[in-house]
Amino acid sequence: MPKRIAVDSKQLLKDLEKKVPQDQLMKKYRFKTSTQLKTAIANATMAAGLIPELVGGRAGRKAKEVSKKVKVNSRGSLIIPKQLISLAGLKVGQSFEVRKSKAGLSLKKV
């Protein structure tokens, strides 16, 4: 992925109003691809309030509820979802003792 280029949004919009050709804009702002130029134009117009900002991406999504389901694979291993491991504060390499209890199975740190 190319390095992000800092662009003066106001100047870019002024150049667009002056109808500066694409090749000159790319040279002036040091863009290597037309996609970089188009992205900079979109960001500049959003920053100026000419078009609404995009909403979404990973930060815009609602957090999924952590699944509490655990699966046993064909080798007999239990598969615990990563989110559940993080929520429980477990670390890579920790050891546990598995015991049968009235409720089912329980884990005890060793």
BELPEZI-V467386 format. One record per residue. N is the residue number from 1. RES is the residue in one letter. SS is DSSP state (@ for helix, = for strand, . for the rest). PSI is psi in whole degrees, -180 to 180 (NA if undefined). D_CENTER is the distance of its C-alpha to the mean C-alpha in Angstrom with 2 decimals. Layout:
n->N res->RES ss->SS psi->PSI d_center->D_CENTER
n->N res->RES ss->SS psi->PSI d_center->D_CENTER
//
This chain:
n->1 res->M ss->. psi->131 d_center->14.94
n->2 res->P ss->. psi->153 d_center->17.38
n->3 res->K ss->. psi->141 d_center->17.46
n->4 res->R ss->. psi->134 d_center->16.62
n->5 res->I ss->. psi->131 d_center->20.03
n->6 res->A ss->. psi->129 d_center->21.13
n->7 res->V ss->. psi->138 d_center->22.96
n->8 res->D ss->. psi->103 d_center->25.50
n->9 res->S ss->@ psi->-42 d_center->24.39
n->10 res->K ss->@ psi->-42 d_center->27.88
n->11 res->Q ss->@ psi->-39 d_center->29.65
n->12 res->L ss->@ psi->-44 d_center->27.52
n->13 res->L ss->@ psi->-37 d_center->28.42
n->14 res->K ss->@ psi->-42 d_center->32.05
n->15 res->D ss->@ psi->-36 d_center->32.11
n->16 res->L ss->@ psi->-39 d_center->30.88
n->17 res->E ss->@ psi->-33 d_center->33.66
n->18 res->K ss->. psi->-4 d_center->36.13
n->19 res->K ss->. psi->45 d_center->35.03
n->20 res->V ss->. psi->133 d_center->34.39
n->21 res->P ss->. psi->153 d_center->33.89
n->22 res->Q ss->@ psi->-44 d_center->30.52
n->23 res->D ss->@ psi->-35 d_center->31.80
n->24 res->Q ss->@ psi->-38 d_center->32.99
n->25 res->L ss->@ psi->-43 d_center->29.72
n->26 res->M ss->@ psi->-39 d_center->27.87
n->27 res->K ss->@ psi->-44 d_center->30.53
n->28 res->K ss->@ psi->-43 d_center->30.61
n->29 res->Y ss->. psi->7 d_center->26.87
n->30 res->R ss->. psi->39 d_center->26.54
n->31 res->F ss->. psi->141 d_center->24.14
n->32 res->K ss->. psi->-24 d_center->24.47
n->33 res->T ss->. psi->156 d_center->23.23
n->34 res->S ss->@ psi->-25 d_center->23.80
n->35 res->T ss->@ psi->-39 d_center->20.13
n->36 res->Q ss->@ psi->-42 d_center->19.46
n->37 res->L ss->@ psi->-47 d_center->22.33
n->38 res->K ss->@ psi->-38 d_center->21.25
n->39 res->T ss->@ psi->-42 d_center->17.78
n->40 res->A ss->@ psi->-39 d_center->19.72
n->41 res->I ss->@ psi->-45 d_center->22.15
n->42 res->A ss->@ psi->-45 d_center->19.67
n->43 res->N ss->@ psi->-39 d_center->18.10
n->44 res->A ss->@ psi->-42 d_center->21.72
n->45 res->T ss->@ psi->-34 d_center->22.93
n->46 res->M ss->@ psi->-41 d_center->20.24
n->47 res->A ss->@ psi->-33 d_center->21.03
n->48 res->A ss->. psi->-8 d_center->24.70
n->49 res->G ss->. psi->15 d_center->24.35
n->50 res->L ss->. psi->-30 d_center->25.82
n->51 res->I ss->. psi->153 d_center->23.15
n->52 res->P ss->. psi->148 d_center->20.83
n->53 res->E ss->. psi->150 d_center->17.29
n->54 res->L ss->. psi->140 d_center->14.53
n->55 res->V ss->. psi->136 d_center->13.06
n->56 res->G ss->. psi->-152 d_center->10.06
n->57 res->G ss->@ psi->-176 d_center->6.45
n->58 res->R ss->@ psi->-37 d_center->4.60
n->59 res->A ss->@ psi->-26 d_center->6.87
n->60 res->G ss->@ psi->-13 d_center->9.63
n->61 res->R ss->. psi->150 d_center->10.10
n->62 res->K ss->. psi->142 d_center->12.94
n->63 res->A ss->. psi->131 d_center->12.72
n->64 res->K ss->. psi->148 d_center->14.51
n->65 res->E ss->. psi->139 d_center->17.80
n->66 res->V ss->. psi->126 d_center->18.18
n->67 res->S ss->. psi->134 d_center->20.41
n->68 res->K ss->. psi->9 d_center->23.66
n->69 res->K ss->. psi->138 d_center->24.91
n->70 res->V ss->. psi->136 d_center->25.80
n->71 res->K ss->= psi->150 d_center->27.02
n->72 res->V ss->= psi->124 d_center->29.79
n->73 res->N ss->. psi->-178 d_center->29.37
n->74 res->S ss->. psi->-21 d_center->32.36
n->75 res->R ss->. psi->-2 d_center->33.09
n->76 res->G ss->. psi->9 d_center->33.42
n->77 res->S ss->. psi->146 d_center->30.32
n->78 res->L ss->= psi->135 d_center->28.31
n->79 res->I ss->= psi->112 d_center->24.60
n->80 res->I ss->. psi->127 d_center->22.83
n->81 res->P ss->. psi->143 d_center->19.20
n->82 res->K ss->@ psi->-40 d_center->16.90
n->83 res->Q ss->@ psi->-39 d_center->15.98
n->84 res->L ss->@ psi->-37 d_center->19.75
n->85 res->I ss->@ psi->-44 d_center->20.41
n->86 res->S ss->@ psi->-42 d_center->18.10
n->87 res->L ss->@ psi->-36 d_center->19.73
n->88 res->A ss->@ psi->-9 d_center->23.11
n->89 res->G ss->. psi->26 d_center->22.49
n->90 res->L ss->. psi->150 d_center->23.51
n->91 res->K ss->. psi->154 d_center->23.18
n->92 res->V ss->. psi->133 d_center->23.37
n->93 res->G ss->. psi->-6 d_center->27.07
n->94 res->Q ss->. psi->147 d_center->28.47
n->95 res->S ss->. psi->149 d_center->31.53
n->96 res->F ss->= psi->153 d_center->32.75
n->97 res->E ss->= psi->128 d_center->36.01
n->98 res->V ss->= psi->128 d_center->35.87
n->99 res->R ss->= psi->146 d_center->38.72
n->100 res->K ss->= psi->133 d_center->40.02
n->101 res->S ss->= psi->177 d_center->40.57
n->102 res->K ss->. psi->-33 d_center->41.98
n->103 res->A ss->. psi->-16 d_center->38.53
n->104 res->G ss->= psi->-115 d_center->37.37
n->105 res->L ss->= psi->148 d_center->35.66
n->106 res->S ss->= psi->150 d_center->34.67
n->107 res->L ss->= psi->137 d_center->32.95
n->108 res->K ss->= psi->129 d_center->34.52
n->109 res->K ss->= psi->140 d_center->33.17
n->110 res->V ss->. psi->NA d_center->35.64
//
